[in-house]
């Protein structure tokens, strides 16, 4: 899942993609913007009393669509909300609801504060900050249809909680400079606007977040790290609706404000994490740390991009390569191909989408093509998908490839099989040149994110098995295993993090 915009405050923040234009508009409003900003500071300001090691960690994963029909309409609805809207290691158990129409794909149960309380947060590789709903939020839902009670964070109930002042280095960095009107007794505000129009606003606090540190083969011990996160006072759009509501979002994005970056900067973890989603059985693996087995080929991340972007070089359908120019993947300011575990489908520019779909259907010339709801290309077919249609292989820099089988890119809907590739040029003018590969291509693969070396990689893997993660201090290697956790059960494993993946893809919030 990927959030499309990430702005920390109403001042000049670090916006990602679509929020850039929103914030630019706000900046250009001059005095009116300054007035709004000061009013916002006044509303959330508060007296501040005191200012201010993960080893390997893992998440147990649950696939949201396990055992359920994944209709294109449900997946597309999710992507619209997502794209227009983790030293040694850490073991983060994942789970989900199994419902194909939920907003969030990955979510986690985490412990925050002293004494710790449980919060359910969406795991998002496309968002750069962590935030949870706070006591000041009057309209936040109290219960989720996913099967658990929701909580409101109250800094007064945590002996380790602290307000983050607006002159704190974190706040200054988030806003690319000092905040106008900042005084010593004001907390640092944040504003995050997502591409679907939803938003969250509040102020930053600092407190302990608890997680499972890998201590042996398939064993963990409780540990914690101090993290700055948003305390949500107001939400809008889908974020304030009931139904599949969550307590907040846990950002695993690239920026220095993400939880993986904060834990790494404090020496708690290496800036590396991995996920492996079992698209058939549900569950999977999410681990923070250096994965040493299986071995994975890597490709460099495109520099100066807000998301996990890589350089695509070629596309092969069956045994034939598409005749396309590689610069189509470098057009505009969104250079490269976005790898986003928070998005479900895969989005390709028109010059790639059209020949790719034509090549796929050329192997079944007698198919009668139907268009469902004006946008889904579908057909009736009773044979074996993998025997009747070609695999699609994407090639990237450093000879890394990603193969997508027909049973991955074809989905059932209303008695038809529909194609999961989407034409990004048909979505909106802003996304005309967008190339984004979501869960459609990432499930049943181990995906490694190595921000230490600015590379990413993947390999086909049995996500219901285990991986090996190395302890950076001792050099020992430990097994990190598969997890499958029901969203309805209430876990209390020493207040450790129990991350539940409901298959968001990722966003990567785009």
N, C-alpha and C positions, 0 to 999 in steps of 0.2 A: 504494500500500500504505500502510496506516496502522497504527502500533502503538497499541494501545489504552491502554497505560499507560506513563508515563515518570517514573521516580523515580530521582534520582541517588544517594541513599544511604539507609541504613535510618533516618536521622533524618527530620525534617520536610522533605521535598523538594517539588518542583513536580510532583505527580502529574497525569496527564491522566486522563480519564474513569474507566475501571474500576479503575485502581490506587488511586484515591482511597479507596475503601472498604477495600482491603487495607491501605494505610498507616494509615488511621484505626484499624483494628483493632490494628495494631502499636503505634501511639501510646498507645492506651488500656491497653496491657498493663503500663504503669508500670515498676516495677523490673525485671521480667523482660525487658522490651524494652531497657532501659538495659544490662542484663547482656549480652544477645545482641549489642547494638551494640558494646560494649567488646570482647567476644570477637572480633567481626568485625574491629575496628580492630587488635587484637593480631595476628590472623592475617596481615593484609596490610600491617602497618606496616613501614617501612623507613627507614634513615638517608638523609636528603636532603643531597646535597652542594651543589648550587647551585639557588637558587630560579629560582625563575624568575628586491608589489602586482599583487593580481590586477587585471587590467584586465578586458576582456570574455572570457568563457569559454563553451565549449560541450561538450555530450556527444553522442557518436554513439549512436544508438538502434537497438536491435533488438527487434522484436516477438516475444514468446515463442511465440505461437500461429501465426506465419506459416506458411502451407501445411499447417496441421494442423487437424483437427476439434476445435472447442472445445466439449467436452461440458459440460452444466450441472453434472454431478456433480463434474468436475474444478474448475470455476470456483467452485462453492459450497464445496468442500473448502478451496480457497485462502482464500476470504473468511472462513470460520470461523476459520482460523488467524490471519488478518490482523485481523479485527474483534474477535475474542476475544483477540487478540495485538498554491539554489545562487546601479568607475571605468570601465574599459573593459569587456571581457568575457572569459569563460572558455568554451572549447569542450570539452565533455565527451562523448566518444564512447560510445555505448551498444550493448549487444548482448544475446544471450540464447541459450538452448538449443533453443528451438523445441518443448519438451515441454509439454503442457497440464496435467501433473500436478505440476509443480514448486511448491515452497513460495514462492520468491521470484519476483517478476515483473521487477523492475529490479535490475541489479547492475552494478558498476563495477570496473575495475582501477585502483588508485591506487598512487602511490609515497609511502612514508612513511620519514622518517629521513634521516640522512647517514652513510654512503652510503645511497641510497634502496633499498628493497626493495618488491616488488609485493605487493599485497593485494587480494582480490576482496571487495567489500562491496556489500550491497544498498542501493539508493538509495530513500529513503523520505521522502515529504513529510509523513508522519504521525508521525515520530519526531523528538525534539528533541536527541538527542546522537549523536555518532559513537563507535563502539567497535570494537575488533578483538581477536581472541583473542591472549593473551600467553603467554610462555614458561611461566608458572606453571600454565597450564591443562593438566592431565594427561589429561583425557578428551576433548579436542577432536579431531575427525577430521583426518587428514593429507591426505586427497584428497577431491575432490568428483566426483560422477557427471556434473557439468556439463562436465567435461573439463579440469580444471586442478588443479595441486598447491596445497595451502593452506599458509599460513605462520603462524608465531607471532612476534609482535612481541617483541623483546628490547631493552630500553632500554640495556643495556650495549653493544650493537652499533651504537648511533647516537650520534655525537659531539654532536648537537644535542638529544637527548632529555633531559627533566628531569621529576622527580616534581613533582606539584602538592601542596603541603602542605595540611593540613586547615584552616589559618587563612588560606589564600589567598582573595581576594575572590570568585573564581569558586566555590569550595567553599561559602563562606558564603552566596552568593546562591542556589545550588542547594538549600540546606537552609533557606532563609528565616531564617538566623541562625547563630551559632557552633555548632559541634558539641560535644556533651557529651564530655568525656574527651580532647579534642584537645590534643596536645602538639606541640612544634616538630619532632620527628623522625618524625611520623606523616604518611603520605600521605592524600589525600582519597579516601574510599571512594565507590563508587557501587553502587546496586542498581536495576535496571530490570526491572519485572514486566510481562509482556504479558498481554492478556486471555485467551489460550488456556492460561494457566498456565505457560508457559515463562518463563525469567528469565535474566539475566546479571548477574554481580557481579564486582567487582574494585576498581581504583583509577584515579584520573585521572592522566594524564601530559600533557606538552606537547612537541610536536615539529613538524618541517616536513612539510607535505603538499604534494605537487607536482601541478601541473595545466597545461593548455595555455592560454596567454593569446593572445587574438585579436590578430594583428599586421598583418593585411591581408586582402584578399578570399580566403577559403577557405584562409588560412595562419595558423599559430600558432607561438609560441615558448614554450619551457619557462619556468615561473615557479613560485613557491612562497609559502606563507603559514604562519605559526605558528599551530597549532590545539591546543586542549585536547580530549582525547578519552579514552574509557574504555579501560583495559587489562584485558581480561576474564580473570579467573582461574578462574571456575567458570561453567558454563552448565547449564541444565536444560531439560527438555521437548524440543521440536523443535530447539532451538539446539545441543544436544549430539549430535544424531543424524548419521549419515553420509548417504550419498545426495547430495541436492542442497545440501550444506552450503556455507557461505560463511565468509569470514574475519571478517565483522562486518557492521555496519549504518552507513550514512552518512545522518545525519538532516538533512533540509531543512525541518524544522518551523518554527513561528512564534517559539519562545522564544529568549532570548538565548544559550542554550547550543548552538544548532544551528550547523552549519558556515557557513551563509550569514550568520548573525548575527555570528559571530566574525570572519569575513573582512571584513564590512562595518564592524564597530566599529574595526578596525585601519586602515581607510581603503583596503583592498585592492580592494573591489568596492562597487557599489551594492547595496542590499538588494532586488534584483530578479532573477527567473529565469523561464525559460519552457521548456516541453517540447511536442513535437509527435510523436505516435506514429503510425507508419504501420501501421494495423491489417490491411492487406491484404498488403503486400509485406515487412513487417518493417523494422526500423530506425527512424530518425527523428532528431530534434534535441533536445538539451538544452543550454541556454545560460544563463550568468549575465551579466546586464547589461541595458541599456535597449534593448528591441526597438522600432525605429522603423518597420519595415515587415515584415509587414502591419499596418495600423491595427486596433486592437482596442478594442471598447467594454468599459467596466469597470463593476463593481458593487461597492459597499462591503462590506468584511468586517464581520461582526457582532463588536462589541467584547467583550473579556473571555471569549473562547472559546478552548479549547486547540488547535483545528484550524482549517482554512480553511472557515469557515461563512459563508453568504450568505443573504439574505432572498428566499425564493421567494414569488411573488405569485399565480400562476395556473398551471393545467395545461390544455393543449389537446390533444385527441385528434382527428386529422383536422381538421374544420372546427368542431368543437364544444368548448366549454369545460366542464370538470367543475364541477359545482355543489358546491364545497367551501369551507369557511371558511378564510381565510388563517391564522387563529390556530392551526390544526393544526400548522403548521410552527414555532410558537413555544412549544410545550408543553414543560414540564419545564425542567431546567437545561441541556439541550443545544439551545440556541436556534439556529434557522436550519437550512439545508441544508448538509451537509458535502460538500465537493468533495475527493475522495480518489483520487489516481492510484495508490494501492496496493491498491485493492479492485477486483475484476473486475466484479461485477454492480451493480445499483441496488436500493436498499432503500427502501420507501415505507410510511408508516403505513397501517393497515387502511382508514381512511376515504378514502384516496387510491387505494390498490391495488385495492380491489374495483370501484369505478366505472370505473377506467382499464382494467382487464382486460375488464370487461363491454362497454365501448364498443369495444374492439379486436375482440372476437369477434362483436359485433353485425353486422359487415360480412360475416361468413361463418357464417350461422346453421346451416348444414348440417354443420358440422364435428363430428366425434366426438371429444370431449375425453377424454384418458387422463391418469391421474396416475401418474407414474413414481416409484417408491421412496417413495410416500406424500407427496411434497411438490412435484413438478415438474408443471406444467400443460402438456400436450403434445398434439399432434395430427398426423395425416397430411395432407400438402399437397404437390401436384406443380406448382403454378403459380408465377408470379412473386410473390415476397414483397412487393416494393414496390408491385406493382399490386393485390394482393389484401388488403393490410392498411394501416391509416392510420399516418402519422407521429405521433410524440408530441412536443409542444413545451412546454418549461418556460419560464416568464417570471419575471424577477427585477427587483429594484430598479434604477432607472436605465434601464429599457426594454431590458435585456439579455435575450436569449432563447437557448435551447439546443434544437436540433431533433435528434431521434433517429429514424432511419429503421428500417423493419421489418427490413432485413437486419442492423441493429446489435442490435436487442433480441430477435431470434429466433435460436436455436442448434439445431444437429442433435444428436440423442441417440437411439441405439438405433433408428434408422429413423424417428424422429419429429422434428418441429420443436417445440421447447420455448420457453416465454416466459422472458426473462431478468429481468423485473421480479420482485422478491421482496417478500413481505409481512413487514415488520420486526416486526409484532405477533405473527407466528407463530414468530419466532426465539427470543425469551426475554422475560421480563418487563422486564428492564433496557433492552431495545431497542424497546419498544412504540411509542414516538413518534419513533424514529429515521428521519430522511430523509437518505440518503447516495447520492450519485451517483458511481459509480466508472468504470472504464475502459469499461464498456458505452456510456457517453455521451461519454467524453473522447477516444477514439481518432479519428484523422483530423481533429483540431482543434488549433490552436495555443492553448495555455493560458498566460496570463501571470500571474505572482504579483508584485505590487508592494507590498512591505511598507513602503517609504518612505511611501507614501500610503494604506496599508491598503485596497487594492482588489485585485480579481482579475477577469480577463476571459478571453474565448475567442472564436475565430472558426473557421469551417470552413476548412480549408487542406490543400494538398497537402504532406504531411509528407516526401515524397521529394524536395522541391525545396530552397530555402534561404530564410533570413530575413536581415534587416539589423539589425545591432546598432551602437549609437553609442558611440564612445570619449568618456568623460566629460571628459577633459582636453583633447584636441585638437578635439573636435567632429566628427571624421571618422567616416564610416559604413563598416562592413565587412560583407561577406557571410559568413554562417555556414551551412554546408551540412549536408546529410543524411549520416548515417553508418550503416553496417551492419557489425558486427564479430562474427565467430564466437567463441563462448565457448571453443572448443577451441584456438584459436591463441594463442601466447604472444607478446605484443607488448612491445617495449622501445623506445618512442619517447622517448628522453631521460628515462626514468623519469617521464613525464608521466601525468596521469590519463587512463585510457581507460575511460569509464563504459559499462557494458553494461546496457541495459534489457531485462529478461525480462518486462515487463508486470506488475508487481506490483499495483497499484491498489489509490492511492498509496497507502497510507496511507498514504493518508494513513494508517496504523496506527491502527486505532480499537479 
